[in-house]
Amino acid sequence: MSNTSGPPPADPAPRTTFGRGSYSEVVRIGDILRRETVGGMLLVGAAIIAIIWANSPFADSYFSIRDTTIGYEPWHLNLSIGAWSADGLLAIFFFMVGLELKREIMIGDLRQWDRAIVPVAAAFGGVLIPALVYAAINWGDSEALRGWAIPTATDIAFAVAVLAIIGSHLPPALRIFLLTLAVVDDLIAILIIALVYSSGIQFSMLLWSLIPLGAYALLARRQRLLFRYRHLPAWLLLLPIGVAFWVLIHASGIHATIAGVVLGFTVPARLRADRGEPGDDEDDEHHGLAELFEHRIRPLSSGFAVPVFAFFSAGVAIGGAEGLASALGSTVTLGIVLGLVVGKIVGITGVTWLVTKVTRSNLDPSLRWIDVVGVACLAGIGFTVSLLVAELSFGVGTELGDHAKVGIFLASVVAAVVGSIILAARNKHYAALEAKEAADSDLDGVPDVYEDDYQARQ
């Protein structure tokens, strides 16, 4: 037997955390960031107007409009305008969350466990630690403890808007991480709402809701049928069925926003094999229905539904300096502020670090842990869903509910400012790296680094 010597085998490439995602995912996330910026600004603007109006000499008119009831009582739909915005309009936002989750799981980076484990684990850490912080501060007060879930949520629109404004040169991996983290965070919040804040469930209504749900799912999967007749838009068929499902879910006692998520999950994210005949030039048939709905409904969600909800939910009568001092001295306010600001940073950064140790991976060489801390700060912006959970926990117009909203406002501002300071400094560092990567692009506009990754997999 010959004893031939050769070069030693090459060491396997070390696993990295926050490695580059797929190029298609990078492009898609960049597009979402650009579109959510305006929505985030509208959200903040609506909340500021509501706070000013609720504390002005005309405050009575604000609360009168918010509390005006409209609807049909036998179907439990005789609701105030504020409740309609929370149960109805916010269902549109959660429909978008359902679409985003379905797309990420089916064709996005979440379908690959090695890429999904970090943001998924970080999202759970970013929910668990803030809840524990709040519970520790309010331990012994059973009424205040009802709000333990308030600091667990992350506001996608608000956080993404801040990131888009101050993080134009941050690595795509960080932006993908924040968006994926926020989406998974919303899924956890949805489960909390469904399991904790639903009561007196009417199972007969749930059984009846399966009929419109089945019809909606069947039509959504028959994409070719929906687009065969151009004069009959898909939404004209699906919208009445979706509304019927929402009404039955609302009447069942489950919070109606859950209906939006369920409907979003029924929409197919992949293209069907029978999407059209060869040579068919109908653009709609060359996109999955989830992608089409996302493009068309996102402006309605971020530009109207979420800002209107924020307008009717953010109005808190602080009561001058005395009322503000009372709110700031409340353990509910303190628990929310520390939960969203400190708890999110510790939970997200700590779990991310723990995952790297367990999986024996390293942070991508282009990143630093301060980048993760900055993103974790932005995840502490818990506006839309936190306001919803506050109303579900304490009711509308209650003292604890008002204290909770003050805590949400304060925590979101602090998280946004601290995160912006950290990431703005890091943004300057990455500007030069982004310019170099753009210079390495071929004429096709795809950076060589992604083409090299693709060729290496062949």
Disulfide bonds with the S-S distance in Angstrom:
none
